[in-house]
Amino acid sequence: MSNRNPLDYTINKPITGSFNPFLYVVKDSILFFSLSLILSFGLFMLYSASGQSLNMVFRQLTYIFGGLILMMVIAHLRPSSYKNLLMHSYWLGILLLVYVLIFPAKGYETSRWIDFGFFSFQPSEIIRLILPLSLVAYLCRTEKKPQLSDWLQTSVASFICAYLVYKQPDLGTAIIVLTSGLIPIYLAGLPTRIIMSYLGLATIVSPFIWSSLRDYQKQRVLTFLDPDVDPLGTGWNIAQSQTAIGSGGIYGKGYLEGTQSQLDFIPESHSDFIFSVIGEEFGLLGITLLFIVYGIVIWRIFKIGFSSETAFERLACCSLGFIFLLFILINVLMVIGIIPVVGVPLPLISQGGTSIVVHLMAFGVILSTKKSRL
C-alpha cells in the first residue's frame, strides 16, 4: 500500500534544495512583485482620482487583500484538480447572467448588478474569467484534437454569454466577453475556414445589429467617428481625457496637482478614465514606467504558459495573458479616443472590487501552472 500523502495530488510543492517560505507562498517572486507594484500604485492613484477619498481606498484595499488570498490558494492547487470544475463552471456563469436579468438589483440604472446587501458584484465581470477557462477545459477534456462539433459548441457558448450581457444592456462588455471566449478557441487551433465563415456572418448581420442598438449606444459610435458632434455630451469624456493627458507633458504636473482630475472635469476618473489622471499627474514618464511593469507581468505570464506541461495549462495561461493584454489596450485606446467608450477598467488600478478579485484569481490559475524551477 502506498504511503503517499493524498495532498500531493492537489498541491503544487516547489522542488528545491532548501525550503524558502516566501517562494512557497508567492510561487513567482518577479510576477508577485510586479503585481504588488501595480496594485500599490493603483491605490495611490485611486486616492487622487477619487478626490482624496480614504473610504474608497480602504474598500479597494479590502478587495485586494481578499483577491491576493484567493490567488495564493488557487496558485497551490494542481490544474488537474480543478479542470473539470472549470468546465462545468460555465453553467454557473449562465445562471448568474440570467438571474441578473430577471432579478436586477434595486437602485441601479441597468440590470448589471447582483446585490446581497453586504456586497454587490457584476456577473459580467465574473464571466470574463469563467468563460475562457471553461472553454479551455472543454477543448482539452481529451487528448484528441478538437472536432468541428467542438468548435461550433464553444463558439455558440461564447455568443450566448455575450448576448446575455448585451441584454443588460452592456454592449461594450458584451463585445469583450465574446472576444474573451473566442481567444482560447482561436489559440486552440480554430481552422481558417471557420474563421472566414465567422467574419462573413458578422458582415451579413452587422446592419441588423446596428438597427437593434439603443440610441445612446449609436451615439457613442457616432461620437467616436466625430468627437465634435456632441462636445458637451457624449464627446465630453474623451475631450477632457485627451486634455488631461496632453497637459501632463513629459514629467506630469505632480501627484494631486492635476487640474482636470482634481476639479472633476473628467467623469469616472476613479474607474474607467483613471489612465487620464495618471497621464496628467505623472506625464509620459509615468505612463512609460507603468507600461514597463505591465510588460513584465505579461512576459511572466507567457513564459509560464510556454513552459507548462499540458495543453490545458498552456492554453489556459496564454488565453488569460492575451485577455489581460486586451483589457489594458482597450482601456488605454478608449481613454485617448482611438476606440469608442466602453466600460472597461484599467486592470488592477481602476476602482472596482469584482474586477480586482477576478484578475487576481486569474493570476492564481496562471501561477498554478508554473513549474517549480522556472
Buried (B, 14 or more C-beta within 10 A) or exposed (E): EEEEEEEEEEEBEBEEEEEEEEBBEBBBEEBBEBBEBBBEBBBBBBBBBBEEBEEBBEBBBEBBEBBBEBBBEBBBBBBEEBBEEBBEBBEBBBEBBEEBBEEBBEEEEEBBBBBEEEEBBBBBBBBBBBBBBBBBBBBBBEEEEBEEEBBEBBBEBBBBBBEBBBBBBBBBBBBBBBBBBBBBBEBBEBEEEBBEEBEEEEEEEEEEEEEEBEEEBEBBBBBBEEBEEEEEEBBBBBBBBBBBBEBBEEEBBEEEEBEBBBEEBBEBBBBBBBBBBBBBBBBBEBBEBBEEBBEBBBBBBBBBBEBBEBEBBBBBBBBBBBBBBBBBEBBBBBBBBEBBBBBBBBBBBBBBBBBBBBBBBBBBBBBBBBEEEE
